[in-house]
């Protein structure tokens, strides 16, 4: 009975055995479906959609299994329309994994925006679709390796971003005086999944989502706590539980603090996983499954890492984040030093890592033990930008990356034809924080996070070639 849900059937569909029906005192227990407010690894939800959200792990597993079975169209149908997560009566509209891949609604979701800036807004959906159907970069991959790409993208990138989005949405509702914890519970379900079970600490091997990655890493490294659990997971569950309690008490700022703690812990797991696959690929760079794992694992961290150290992110991409080339060309220790840069800058607790990233004796294979340079503040210097309108407006912060967009605007204005102008619009100027095309996608977010944005872009733009109206 406990596995009925894996078959997609309910007690109502199974019915009651005739023997039990005719013998009310029979020892055969009644069939009981799992509760909608299902407990996950000790986390007790308050919303009634927890079970439906948690079943996303069975969809992920089903899609992967069908890919390896070479039932590619069926796998795509499950991805597009849902199998276990589908619920036509769900007022929240959560229907399929694909819906999750294309539906980021919170302008404060910086992780989703980082990925969109780096790879394009449809990267996650495009990657999953191409790996299922065997197109684009995955046309020459075996079904097994394509399964790795699809599952890892769903778990490490899609559901990671979705969980952050859901927590932010829950906090937004809290700030409006709403105590509904549906979105927060949804985030927890998206990180843990139904198969992890109800017992505190979770399963040793049955889970499929982010939570089980940390369980796996502590198990293979022998660093699990006395109860056999990952310490990083234990801390994450405390933060998720306390954040939910704060939402119920309308302590919205405190809930946001716990959300940020969860983000750091998820980063901790990602860093650890990149190091693990760096070791695997260093041992055998020809293993197709490890190459596929390493590629998506590295890709899941690179856009986040770039904000801390471009050079460290480039090193990860060169050694692990490219398909069709030999991985680990610089050796394992260069990758570990790049990760050490990120760990140091983000104040990640080295005691929570299972791999040897923080070692003081870590040396690169080409000599040296220096970590990569760290960006102090995005692409800006520490000094405030120069005054505008003959110093009628004096900025108090540095937003030179916005001023640099002037060159692109002028190039578009002076372009000889539409095609040239469009190419400039879609280009990525390395001197700018974002390309113009990305800015137009996320203008709302820029207005919220940087109130000087509209002033610089539309009112006080500094230009040597201006027409006298703006400068």
N, C-alpha and C positions, 0 to 999 in steps of 0.2 A: 504493500500500500504506500509506503514512503517513496516509492519510485514511480508511482502513477504519473506524477507531474512530468517526469522525463519522457513519458510516452505521449504527453499532451492530452491526457484523459482525466476526467473528474469522477468522483464517487457517484455522481448522478448517472453518468454514462455506464459505469460498471454495474450498478445495481446491488441488490442484496441476495446472497446465496439462498436458494430455496430451503435448504436445511435450517439455516439460521432464522429464516422467516417463519417457518413452521414450529420452531423450537425457541421461544423467547429467552429461555434460560441457557441457551447454547454459549459455549466458551468463545465462540467466534465474535470478535469485537466489531463494533460498527465501523464502517468506513467514514473517515473524517478528512475533508480537504484541509490543506494548510491554511492558516488564517491570513487574511489580507494584511494585517499588521504583524507580519512575521518578524521575529527577532533574528538579527544577523550577528553572529559572533559576539553576543552579549549586548549589542546595541538595540535598545527598545524604541521603536518608532512611535509617533503619535498620529501619523496619517494612515489612511486605509488603502493607499496605492503602493505600499512598500513591496509586496510580493510581486506585483506586475512589473515594477521597475527592476527588481532583482533578477528576474528571469532573462534579462538581456544576456547573461553569461551563457545560457543554453542556446540562444540564437547565435552567439559568437562561435560556440563549439560546433553547432550544427553546420554553419557556413563553412568552417574549416574542414570538417569531416567530408562534406559534399565536394569540396574542391579536390581533396586527395582522392576521392572516389571517381573523379573526373565527371561528376554531375554538375557541370559549371552553370548551366542555365538555372537549374534548381537552386543552386547556392545563391545565385543572383536574385532569384525570386524571394528567397528567405530574407536576404539582405534588404531588398526593396520593400517587401510587404509585411515582413515579420512572421514569426512562427509561434514562439512562446510568449513574446512580449505583446503580441497583438491583442487589443481589447477594444472592441467597438463601442463599449459603454463608458470608456475612460474619458471623463470630461477634460482631462489635461492634454489630450491629443497625442500621447506617446504611443506610437504605432510600430515603428520598425527601427532597425539600426541605421538605415539610410536617412530616416527623418532626423535622427540625432546628429548625423554627420553634417547635415546642411543647415541646422537650425541653432545658430548662436545668436541670442537676442540681447545680451547684456553688454553695453558699451564699455563697461569697466573690465571686461574679460581680456586682460593684456596678453595672456598666453595664446588665446585664439587669434588675437591681432598680430602677435609676433609671427605665428605660423603663416598667416595670410600675407604679411609683409615679405616674408622670406620665400614662400613657395606659391603664393596665389590662394585666393579664398576657397577654391574648390579642391585644394590639394588632397585632403583626406578622402573625400568622396571619389575623386579621380583615381587615387592610389588603390583603394579597396576594389573599385569596379574593375580596373585594369588587371589587378592580381587575380581576381575571380575569373575573368574572361580570358586571361592570357594574352593581353594586348600591350602595346607600348614597350616599356622597359622589361616587361615580364614575359614576353612572347617566347623566349628561349629557355625559360625556367621549367623545372619539373613541377608537377602538381604539388608535391610535398613542399618544395620551397615557396611556391605561390601561396600555399596554405599558411606558411610561416609569415609571409608578408601581410596577408589579409588579417590574420588573427592579431599579430603584433601591432598593426596600425590601429585596429579597433580598440585594443586594450590600452596601449601606451599613449596614443595621441587622441583618438576620438573621445573615448570615455573619460580620459584625463581632463580634456578641455570641457567636456560636458559637465563633469562634476563641479569644476570651478564655476562655470556659468550658472549652474543650479544653486550653488551656495550663495553667489552674489545676488541672484534673484530673490532668494529667501531673505537675505539681509535688506534688500530694497523693500520687500513687503513689511518687514519689521519696522523700518523707518517710517512707514505709513500707518503704524499702529496695528498691524495685522499679525496675530500670533500663529498663523498657519505654518506648520513646519514641513509641508509637503515637499517643497523644493529641496530643503536640507536633507530630508529622508531620501529623496530621489538621488541626491549626490552620493550619499552613503551606499545606497544600493548599487550605483554605477561603479563604485570602487571595489565592492566586495562580491556581490553576486549571490544567487541562491545556493549554489552548490557548496559554498564554503561552510554552510551549516549554521546552527543556532548556538552551539557551544562557544563560550568565551575562549578566544584564542584561535578559533576556526579549525579548519581541516589541515592535515599534514600534506595532502596531495590532491584533494578533490576540487579545489577552487580553480577558477580560470582567469580571474581578473587581477587588477593591480595589487590587491591585498596578498594574493598568493605568491606574487613575485618575491616579496620580502620573506615569506615563509620558506620558499625554495632556496633563496640565497643563504639564509641562516642555517638551513638544514645541510646544504652541500659544504658549507664552510665550518660546521660544528660550532656556531656561535649563538644558537638559540638559547633562550633563558631556561630556567629550571623546569618550566612547564612545557618546554618544547616550542615556544612561540618566538616570533621575531620581536625584538625590543622596539624597533621603529614602528611596527604595527600596533604594539601596546600603547605607545605614546599617541599614535594617530587616533586610536579609538577613544582615548581620553579626551582629546581635543574635539573630536566629532560629537561626543556625548555632551560635553560642556557647552559647545556651541549651540546645540539643539536646546539645551536647558535655558541658555541666555535668550534665545529667540522667544521661548515661551514666556520669559519674564520681561520681554521687550528691552533687553539690554543689548541693543544692536551693535554698539561699538565694541563691546566685549566679544560678541559673536564673530565680528569681523577679525578681531585679533586671533581667535581660534582658527578661523579660516586661513589666515596667513601662516599659522603654525602648521596646518595641514599641507599647505603648498610647499613649505620647506621640507617636510617629511616625504612628500611625493618626489621632490627633487633629489632627496637623499637616496631613495630607491632607484631613481633613474641613473644617477651617477654610479651607484654600486653595480647596476646592471651593465652599463657601458664598460666598466672595468672588467666585469666577469667575461663579457664576450671579447674584449681585447685580449684577454688571456687565452680564450679558446682559439681565436683566430691566429694568435701568435704561435700557438702550438701546431695548428693545421689550417693555413690560409686557403686551402683548396676545398674544404668542406662546404658544400653548397648551402646546407641548412644554417650553418653558423654564419656564413656570409650574409644570408637573408636576414637572420636575427640581428647581426651586428649593424647592418644597414639601417633597419627601422629603429633600433635602439638608439643609434647615434643621431638619426634624423629627429627623434623625439626630443633630444636635448639641445641640438645645435641652435635653433632660433632663440631659446631662452639664454643659452650660454653667450651668444654674440653680444648681448647687452652688457656683459661683464668683461669679456676679453675676446676681441675679434680674432686675434692670433691663436688663442687656445681653441676657439670654435673651428677655425680653419684647419688646425691640426687634427681634430676629431673627424672632420669631413674628409680630409685627404686620406686618412688611414682606415676609416670605417664607413664613411657616408657616401660612397660612390659605388655604383654597380658596374660590372664589366671591366674592372681593373683589379690588380692584385692588392689585397688589403694589407694593412700593417707595414707599409713600406719603410716607415721610420722606426719600427720596433715598438714593443709593448710599453716600454718605460716613457717614451715621448707622450703617448696617450695618457698614461697615468699622471704625468707632470701637468698636462693640460687640464685634467680633471682636478688635480690638486689646486690649480689656479682658481677654479670655480668654487671648490669647497672652501678655500680660504676666504674668498671675497664674499661668499654668501653666509659665512659663519655656520656652515653645516657641521654638526657634531661628528667628529671622526670616530667616536666610540660606537656610533650607530652603523658604521660601514663594515662590511664583511671582507672587503678586499683591501690590499695594502696600498692605499692611495696617499695617506698622510705621512708615510715614513720619512723621517729626516734623512735617511741614507739613500733615498730614491735618486738614481742617476739615469740620465738618458743614455741610449745605446751609442750616441755619438759624443758623449761626454757632457758634463755639466749637470747641475741640479737646480738651476734657476727656474722658477715658475714663470709663466708667460705674463707680459705686461697687462695691467688691469685698467680698463677705461674708468676714469673718475666720474664722469657725468655724461652719459650718452656720447654724442659726438661733439659736445660743446667744451670749450675751455672754461676755466673757473671765473674769468673776468666777465663783467657785464658787457653787453653789446654796445657799440658806439651810439651816440645820440642821433636822432633823426629830426628832420625839419629844422636844420641849423640849431640842434640841441633843444628845440622846443619840447621834445619828448625824450626823456632820459630813462632808458630801461634799467631796472635793478637786478636783472638776471641775464644770462647769456642764452640767446636764441639765434645764434649765427646760422644754425642749420636751416632756419626758416628764411633768413635773408638770402641764403644761397639759392633758394628756389627762384629768385628773381631772374637769374640767368636762363633758367628753363622757360619761364614765362616770356621773356623777350625773344628767345629763340623760336618759340612757337609763333609769336606775333610777326616775326620777320621771315618765317619759312616761305619758300617759293611755291610750295604746293601742299595739298591736303596730306598726302602720304608722308612727306617729310615732317610736317607738324605732328601728325599722329604718332610717328615713331619717337619723336621727342617726348610726347606726352606719356608714352608707355615705357620710356627708358628709366633706368635707375641711376641717378647721379650719385656717385660715391661721396661727393661733398655734402650731400643732404641727408637728413635723418630718414626721410621717406621720399619715394618717388611721387610725382604729382598724382598719378593714377591711384596710388595707395591712399594719399591724403583725401582724395575725393570720396573713397569708400568709407573712410573713418573720420569724416569731418566732425560728426557729433562727439565722438570720443575726444578729439583734439580740443574742441571747445570746452569740454568738461574738465580736462586735465591741464589745460594751458589757456587761461583766459586771454593771454596776450596774442594768441594765434590769429584771431580775426583782425586785430589791430595791425599786426605786421603784414599779413597777407593782403588785406584789402584797403588799408587806410594810409599807413606810413611807410610803405615799401621804399627802400633805399636803392636808387639806381642812378648810374652816370648817364644813362640814355633816356631818361624819363621825359614826359611831354609837358612837365610843369604843373600837372594837375595833382599828382600824388606826391611829388617831391619838389 
